[in-house]
Every structure is written in structure tokens, then in C-alpha cells.
């Protein structure tokens, strides 16, 4: 649950000296956008914090304020100087495929026993038949990582500053039919992040912001266990997950800007992980641009394009995020397109209780329609 206190936007002082300083900072930021080199080194995955409303709108929204953690997506949002307090937060991202694998393991538990501790009483012909059945059942789940995510968080924004702590716990599981025998692969990753941000208006219609994050990442080795092997499984798991105790420390910088064309339309630009390193590995820079359009008080539209440097080598449609939200006094409805797939969501806001749900699809390859994976994302907020 997330506690959010206060929503009133305060725009007051115009300090000439601060304005000059922030304009200089803005020049430096936009210079870095274009001159920072792309370092050729081993890379690792970025830290990613899902937002329920954003994902329901196709993953768009670098121009969208998100309570206490909006600056994680675009630090320039802190220029709005809202006061928010998240006492305890929890987001759950549940992959349908993960539960499919759990069902597969449960439904075939008897067969696993026959291949394991009861194998002495099973004939060669029966073992061959069991392996064939296991292979057929596993084909639809073959070689796809399913990664449920749990994210507790706590943070606050006040004046033009933001600070927060969040933890992204992820478990990956997949089935590999293989050439000879099916196997199960698994790993775990946990990112503990301390995030800071500052945003400020530098001109009448332009705001810029800078975000920093200190990262502590824990990763296990990937477990690879043949389906029929049960002896020594616990020892294999223990050895791999001991790696979780050996964390790596990282540091990252994000910069962003928001330009208000008028009262209805805004444009954004973000350099996420402009500099980011976890242990000895670099996190690739992700340049994003976005826009927001307010058709009316109730109806809002959003659009983002990410990975402008094409570091992931994906098609353009995979980089495109489109969304819309219709807001009512109690209910809100979201819809959009994420990486070529439709998304939907709903929000309920009753006094201090806010509930958000999103159903979205992610593409596991570089082209849509190849390996879609379906997710349910849930968030509960308590706010005033």
C-alpha cells in the first residue's frame, strides 16, 4: 500500500540567481545528451520500476506524474513541486507463464517421482514414454523466461526534491525441451535502490531535472536441472543461490526535461542511465522522448518512444508506447498499446484508498507477434 499525502501543485518563486544557475545546468544536461560517448564494454540489465497506471497505458508516461516516484521515470517532473509521501508501497507483477510452469511441475509430479526416487521400479519402456509426455507438454513453454516481480517501496517528494527506496525482487523460470531431455532453468535477481532527484523550472515553459540512484544488486547463477534428475537438486539450488549473498554495488544518473507548449500539450525528453554502472558492467543508455495531451479534464493521451540509439536492435513498433486515460471522481480507465500489443487497466479512488490494475503484454523477441508474454500488475495506494 502506498500513502500519498497532498496533490496541490505549487508554483511560486522566481529567483533570478537560481534561474541563471538552472539554465547553466540545463545547458550541461542537453550537451551531455549529444556528446557523451557510448562505452563499448560488458553490459547488464537496467533496474526497472513498474508503474501500474503507466503500464495500463501501454507503458507511456515520461510526462506523467506518478506520486512519490515520478522522478524515477523523468526527474523533471519534480519541477511541479508536489508533496507526496509513500509510507509503505507494494507492486506485484505476475506473469501468466510463470504459473503455467508451476502447473506443469505440479501436474507431472508423479512422473518426476517415477524418474527419480522410484526409478528402480520403472521399466525402460515406461521411462521413455514418460519422457515423451513431458517433452510434448513442455513444448508450448519451451525456452521462454517467465519472471514475476515483487516491488516494495517507500519515498517522498517535497519542494523540488525527491528521495525514496525501492526493492525489485525478480525470479526467472523457464523450461528447455532440449535435444535429449527437458530441463528446468531458474535464477533470482534482487535490486535494492536508493533514489534521489531534483527538478526545477529554468524558463517559462521549460523544466529540467537530475536523478541519481545507488544500486545494490544480488544475482544467483542460473540453475539448470534435467527433469529426471532429483538427486542432488537441493545442493545445486543451494550452491547457485549462495551467489545472492555476494552483491554488486552500482551508481546511476538520469536527466530529463519537460517543455510545456501550452496548457494542453507537453513534450518530454529523458536520458535514462546516462551514466550507470553496476559492479564492472555498464547499463546501456536509454534515450526517450514523449508527449502528453489533455483533451479535457477527464481525457488524457500519452505517447513515448524509447531506445532512440537502438541499443536493443528492435523494430520501431517495439519502442513505441501509446496510451489514454479517462478520469472520473471515483473510477479511472486506461488503455493503450505496448510494444505492438493492447493494454487495459482500471483505477479506483475512494477517499483514502486507491487501487490500480493493469493487464499488458510484453514481447520477448525483437519483433511483435513472435513470443508474447502476458502480465497482471497490481498496486494499492492509501492517499490523501
C-alpha positions as CSV (number, residue, x, y, z in Angstrom):
1,X,0.0,0.0,0.0
2,X,1.2,3.5,-0.8
3,X,0.3,6.5,1.3
4,X,0.3,9.7,-0.7
5,X,-0.3,13.0,1.1
6,X,-1.1,16.1,-0.8
7,X,-1.7,16.8,-4.5
8,X,-1.8,20.6,-4.8
9,X,0.7,21.9,-7.3
10,X,2.6,24.9,-6.0
11,X,4.5,27.2,-8.5
12,X,5.6,30.4,-6.7
13,X,9.1,32.0,-6.5
14,X,11.2,33.3,-9.4
15,X,14.7,33.7,-8.0
16,X,17.0,35.3,-10.7
17,X,20.2,33.8,-9.3
18,X,18.6,30.3,-9.2
19,X,17.2,30.8,-12.7
20,X,20.6,31.6,-14.1
21,X,22.1,28.6,-12.3
22,X,19.4,26.2,-13.5
23,X,19.8,27.5,-17.1
24,X,23.5,26.6,-16.9
25,X,22.6,23.2,-15.6
26,X,20.1,22.8,-18.4
27,X,22.8,23.6,-21.0
28,X,25.2,21.0,-19.4
29,X,22.4,18.4,-19.4
30,X,21.5,18.9,-23.1
31,X,25.1,18.9,-24.1
32,X,25.6,15.6,-22.4
33,X,22.7,14.2,-24.4
34,X,24.7,14.6,-27.5
35,X,28.4,14.3,-26.6
36,X,28.6,11.5,-24.1
37,X,30.2,8.5,-25.8
38,X,28.8,5.1,-25.9
39,X,31.2,2.9,-24.0
40,X,31.9,-0.5,-25.6
41,X,32.0,-2.8,-22.5
42,X,30.1,-5.6,-21.0
43,X,26.6,-4.6,-20.3
44,X,24.0,-5.6,-17.7
45,X,20.2,-5.1,-17.4
46,X,18.9,-1.8,-16.0
47,X,16.9,-1.5,-12.9
48,X,13.2,-1.1,-13.8
49,X,10.4,0.0,-11.6
50,X,6.9,-0.8,-13.0
51,X,4.1,1.7,-12.6
52,X,0.6,0.3,-12.7
53,X,-1.1,3.3,-14.4
54,X,1.7,3.7,-16.9
55,X,1.7,0.1,-17.9
56,X,-2.1,0.2,-18.3
57,X,-1.5,3.0,-20.8
58,X,0.9,1.0,-22.9
59,X,4.0,1.8,-20.8
60,X,3.8,5.5,-21.9
61,X,4.1,8.4,-19.5
62,X,7.5,10.0,-19.0
63,X,5.4,13.2,-19.0
64,X,3.1,11.7,-16.4
65,X,3.4,12.5,-12.7
66,X,3.4,9.3,-10.5
67,X,3.2,10.3,-6.9
68,X,6.4,9.8,-4.9
69,X,8.3,8.0,-7.7
70,X,7.6,10.0,-10.8
71,X,11.2,11.3,-10.9
72,X,12.5,7.8,-11.4
73,X,11.0,8.0,-14.9
74,X,11.6,11.7,-15.5
75,X,13.3,13.8,-12.8
76,X,12.0,17.0,-14.4
77,X,8.6,16.1,-13.0
78,X,9.9,17.3,-9.7
79,X,9.6,20.9,-11.0
80,X,5.9,20.6,-10.2
81,X,6.8,20.6,-6.5
82,X,4.1,18.3,-5.3
83,X,4.3,17.0,-1.7
84,X,3.9,13.2,-1.7
85,X,4.7,10.7,1.0
86,X,4.8,6.9,0.3
87,X,5.0,5.2,3.7
88,X,4.7,1.6,2.5
89,X,4.3,0.6,-1.1
90,X,3.9,-2.7,-2.9
91,X,3.6,-3.6,-6.6
92,X,3.1,-7.1,-7.8
93,X,3.8,-8.2,-11.3
94,X,2.5,-11.7,-12.0
95,X,3.4,-13.4,-15.3
96,X,0.9,-15.9,-16.6
97,X,3.7,-18.1,-18.0
98,X,5.3,-18.4,-14.5
99,X,2.1,-20.0,-13.2
100,X,1.9,-22.2,-16.3
101,X,5.3,-23.7,-15.4
102,X,4.2,-24.2,-11.8
103,X,1.2,-26.1,-13.1
104,X,3.4,-28.1,-15.4
105,X,5.6,-29.2,-12.5
106,X,2.6,-30.0,-10.3
107,X,0.7,-31.9,-12.9
108,X,3.7,-34.1,-13.7
109,X,4.9,-34.6,-10.1
110,X,4.0,-38.3,-10.3
111,X,6.1,-38.7,-13.4
112,X,9.0,-36.9,-11.8
113,X,8.9,-39.4,-8.9
114,X,9.0,-42.3,-11.3
115,X,12.1,-40.8,-13.0
116,X,13.7,-40.1,-9.6
117,X,13.4,-42.0,-6.4
118,X,11.0,-44.6,-7.8
119,X,13.1,-45.1,-11.0
120,X,14.3,-48.6,-10.0
121,X,10.7,-49.9,-10.2
122,X,10.1,-48.4,-13.6
123,X,10.9,-50.1,-16.9
124,X,12.9,-48.6,-19.7
125,X,9.9,-48.5,-21.9
126,X,7.8,-46.7,-19.3
127,X,10.6,-44.2,-18.7
128,X,10.8,-43.5,-22.5
129,X,7.0,-42.9,-22.6
130,X,7.1,-40.6,-19.6
131,X,9.9,-38.5,-21.2
132,X,7.9,-38.2,-24.4
133,X,4.9,-37.0,-22.5
134,X,7.0,-34.5,-20.6
135,X,8.5,-33.2,-23.8
136,X,5.2,-32.7,-25.5
137,X,3.7,-30.8,-22.5
138,X,6.8,-28.6,-22.3
139,X,6.9,-27.6,-26.0
140,X,4.4,-24.7,-25.6
141,X,6.6,-23.3,-22.8
142,X,10.0,-24.0,-24.4
143,X,12.9,-21.6,-23.9
144,X,10.9,-18.6,-22.6
145,X,11.9,-16.9,-19.4
146,X,8.9,-16.1,-17.1
147,X,9.8,-13.5,-14.5
148,X,7.3,-12.5,-11.7
149,X,8.3,-9.3,-9.9
150,X,7.6,-8.0,-6.4
151,X,8.4,-4.4,-5.5
152,X,8.1,-2.9,-2.1
153,X,8.9,0.9,-1.8
154,X,9.0,3.9,0.4
155,X,9.6,7.5,-0.5
156,X,8.7,11.2,-0.5
157,X,8.8,14.3,-2.7
158,X,8.8,17.8,-1.2
159,X,9.5,21.2,-2.8
160,X,11.7,20.3,-5.8
161,X,13.3,17.2,-4.2
162,X,12.6,13.5,-4.2
163,X,14.0,10.6,-2.2
164,X,13.0,7.0,-2.0
165,X,14.0,3.4,-1.5
166,X,12.6,0.5,-3.5
167,X,13.4,-3.1,-4.0
168,X,12.8,-5.0,-7.2
169,X,12.8,-8.8,-6.5
170,X,12.6,-10.9,-9.6
171,X,12.6,-14.7,-10.1
172,X,13.1,-16.2,-13.6
173,X,12.0,-19.7,-14.6
174,X,11.9,-21.4,-17.9
175,X,11.6,-24.9,-19.5
176,X,14.0,-26.1,-22.1
177,X,12.9,-29.0,-24.1
178,X,16.4,-29.5,-25.3
179,X,17.8,-32.1,-27.7
180,X,17.8,-35.1,-25.4
181,X,15.9,-34.4,-22.2
182,X,13.8,-31.5,-20.9
183,X,15.3,-29.4,-18.2
184,X,14.3,-26.6,-15.9
185,X,16.3,-23.4,-15.6
186,X,15.9,-20.8,-12.9
187,X,17.6,-17.7,-11.4
188,X,16.9,-14.9,-8.9
189,X,17.8,-11.2,-9.0
190,X,17.2,-8.6,-6.4
191,X,17.9,-4.8,-6.8
192,X,17.8,-2.6,-3.8
193,X,17.8,1.1,-4.9
194,X,18.2,4.4,-3.1
195,X,17.0,7.1,-5.4
196,X,17.3,10.9,-5.3
197,X,16.0,13.6,-7.6
198,X,15.8,17.4,-8.2
199,X,13.8,19.3,-10.7
200,X,13.4,23.0,-11.4
201,X,11.8,25.4,-13.9
202,X,14.6,27.1,-15.9
203,X,12.3,29.1,-18.2
204,X,8.7,30.0,-18.5
205,X,7.8,26.7,-20.3
206,X,10.9,24.5,-19.7
207,X,11.8,22.4,-16.7
208,X,14.8,20.1,-16.2
209,X,15.7,17.6,-13.6
210,X,18.5,15.3,-12.5
211,X,18.1,11.9,-10.8
212,X,20.7,9.7,-9.0
213,X,20.5,6.2,-7.8
214,X,22.7,3.9,-5.7
215,X,22.1,0.3,-6.5
216,X,22.9,-2.9,-4.6
217,X,22.3,-5.9,-6.9
218,X,22.2,-9.5,-5.9
219,X,22.1,-12.2,-8.5
220,X,22.2,-16.0,-8.4
221,X,23.7,-18.2,-11.0
222,X,21.3,-19.9,-13.4
223,X,20.2,-23.3,-12.2
224,X,20.0,-26.0,-15.0
225,X,18.5,-29.3,-13.8
226,X,17.4,-32.1,-16.1
227,X,13.7,-33.1,-15.5
228,X,14.6,-36.6,-14.4
229,X,17.3,-35.6,-12.1
230,X,16.1,-35.3,-8.5
231,X,19.2,-36.4,-6.5
232,X,21.4,-33.5,-5.7
233,X,18.8,-31.0,-6.7
234,X,18.8,-29.2,-3.3
235,X,22.6,-29.0,-3.3
236,X,22.5,-27.4,-6.8
237,X,20.0,-24.9,-5.7
238,X,21.9,-24.0,-2.5
239,X,25.1,-23.5,-4.4
240,X,23.5,-21.3,-7.0
241,X,21.5,-19.1,-4.7
242,X,24.5,-18.6,-2.4
243,X,25.5,-16.1,-5.1
244,X,22.7,-13.9,-3.8
245,X,24.8,-13.2,-0.7
246,X,27.5,-11.6,-2.9
247,X,26.0,-8.4,-4.1
248,X,27.4,-5.8,-6.5
249,X,27.2,-2.0,-5.9
250,X,26.3,0.4,-8.7
251,X,25.6,4.1,-9.3
252,X,23.4,5.8,-12.0
253,X,22.5,9.2,-13.3
254,X,19.3,10.1,-15.1
255,X,18.4,13.5,-16.7
256,X,15.2,14.8,-18.1
257,X,13.3,17.8,-19.4
258,X,9.7,18.8,-19.9
259,X,8.5,21.5,-22.3
260,X,5.0,22.9,-21.9
261,X,3.8,24.0,-25.3
262,X,0.5,25.3,-23.8
263,X,-2.0,24.3,-21.1
264,X,-2.9,21.1,-23.0
265,X,0.3,19.8,-24.5
266,X,3.7,18.9,-23.1
267,X,6.8,17.3,-24.6
268,X,9.5,15.3,-22.7
269,X,13.0,14.0,-23.2
270,X,14.8,11.7,-20.8
271,X,18.3,10.1,-20.8
272,X,17.8,7.2,-18.5
273,X,21.0,5.7,-17.2
274,X,23.0,8.5,-18.9
275,X,25.8,7.0,-16.8
276,X,25.1,3.8,-14.9
277,X,27.5,1.1,-13.8
278,X,26.7,-2.0,-11.6
279,X,29.8,-3.8,-10.5
280,X,32.1,-4.0,-13.5
281,X,29.2,-3.8,-16.0
282,X,27.7,-0.8,-17.8
283,X,24.0,-0.3,-18.1
284,X,23.1,0.9,-21.7
285,X,21.8,4.5,-22.1
286,X,18.1,4.7,-22.9
287,X,17.1,7.9,-24.7
288,X,13.4,8.5,-24.6
289,X,11.0,11.2,-25.9
290,X,7.4,11.6,-25.1
291,X,4.3,13.8,-25.2
292,X,1.1,14.3,-23.2
293,X,-2.1,15.9,-24.5
294,X,-5.1,16.9,-22.3
295,X,-8.2,16.7,-24.4
296,X,-10.3,17.7,-21.4
297,X,-10.2,17.5,-17.6
298,X,-11.2,13.8,-17.9
299,X,-9.4,12.6,-21.1
300,X,-5.6,12.5,-21.4
301,X,-3.4,11.0,-24.1
302,X,0.3,9.9,-23.8
303,X,2.9,8.7,-26.3
304,X,6.6,7.6,-25.7
305,X,9.4,6.4,-27.9
306,X,12.3,4.7,-26.2
307,X,15.7,3.4,-27.1
308,X,16.4,6.1,-29.7
309,X,20.0,4.8,-30.0
310,X,18.6,1.3,-30.9
311,X,20.9,-0.4,-28.4
312,X,18.5,-3.4,-28.3
313,X,18.3,-3.7,-32.0
314,X,14.5,-3.9,-32.0
315,X,11.9,-2.8,-34.6
316,X,10.4,0.6,-34.1
317,X,7.0,-0.7,-33.0
318,X,8.7,-2.4,-30.0
319,X,9.9,1.0,-28.9
320,X,6.5,2.7,-29.2
321,X,4.2,3.2,-26.2
322,X,0.8,4.8,-26.6
323,X,-1.9,5.3,-24.0
324,X,-5.0,7.1,-22.9
325,X,-6.8,7.6,-19.6
326,X,-10.3,8.7,-18.8
327,X,-10.7,10.1,-15.2
328,X,-13.9,10.2,-13.2
329,X,-14.4,11.2,-9.5
330,X,-14.1,7.6,-8.3
331,X,-13.1,5.4,-11.3
332,X,-10.4,5.8,-14.0
333,X,-9.9,3.7,-17.1
334,X,-6.7,3.2,-19.0
335,X,-5.9,1.7,-22.4
336,X,-3.0,1.6,-24.8
337,X,-0.5,-0.2,-26.9
338,X,2.7,-1.7,-25.5
339,X,5.3,-3.0,-28.0
340,X,2.6,-3.7,-30.5
341,X,0.1,-5.3,-28.1
342,X,-3.1,-3.8,-26.5
343,X,-3.2,-3.0,-22.8
344,X,-6.0,-2.2,-20.4
345,X,-6.4,-1.0,-16.8
346,X,-8.7,0.4,-14.2
347,X,-8.2,2.5,-11.1
348,X,-10.5,3.0,-8.1
349,X,-10.1,6.1,-5.8
350,X,-12.4,6.2,-2.8
351,X,-11.3,8.8,-0.3
352,X,-8.0,7.4,1.1
353,X,-8.0,4.1,-0.9
354,X,-6.6,3.8,-4.4
355,X,-6.4,0.6,-6.3
356,X,-4.9,0.1,-9.7
357,X,-4.8,-2.9,-12.0
358,X,-3.1,-3.3,-15.4
359,X,-3.1,-6.2,-17.9
360,X,-0.4,-5.9,-20.5
361,X,1.6,-7.9,-22.9
362,X,5.4,-7.8,-23.5
363,X,7.3,-9.1,-26.5
364,X,10.2,-11.4,-25.6
365,X,11.8,-11.0,-29.1
366,X,12.8,-8.1,-31.3
367,X,9.6,-8.4,-33.4
368,X,6.0,-8.3,-32.2
369,X,3.9,-11.4,-32.6
370,X,6.7,-13.9,-32.0
371,X,6.8,-14.6,-28.3
372,X,4.2,-12.6,-26.3
373,X,4.1,-12.8,-22.6
374,X,1.1,-11.7,-20.5
375,X,1.3,-9.9,-17.2
376,X,-1.0,-8.8,-14.4
377,X,0.2,-5.8,-12.5
378,X,-1.5,-4.7,-9.2
379,X,-0.9,-1.7,-6.9
380,X,-2.7,-0.5,-3.8
381,X,-2.4,3.1,-2.6
382,X,-3.6,4.9,0.6
383,X,-3.6,8.6,-0.1
384,X,-4.9,12.0,1.0
